[in-house]
Amino acid sequence: VQLVESGGGAVQPGGSLRLSCETSGFTFSSYWMYWVRQAPGKELEWVSRIYGGTESPTYAPSVKGRFTISKDSAKNTLYLQMNNLKPEDTATYYCAADFRPLWMDTSPSYRGQGTQVTVSS
């Protein structure tokens, strides 16, 4: 299983970034996909999850209305569109995958290396 994130960077408050996660080695359409983040000195924080079909994505309250998770099954790629970024969004963002519908409990089975997002003026 490989999960490779990209798209991180430095942005001013109010700005936008789009993270991507290219995946391989598993059946993308059969797995729950997650974005989690970790700021220095803080615990891992759940950001969003998506599956497919008729299920609606799930968002943490801190990002709901600003972040949008999506997936392209033809490209086996997961995305996170982040708008109206705030300094408290600064963290390393990880793409993760699990066949289970997890949320704010057990860590997903697979996780990428992460991409850094820094929001600062």
Disulfide bonds with the S-S distance in Angstrom:
Cys21-Cys95 2.10
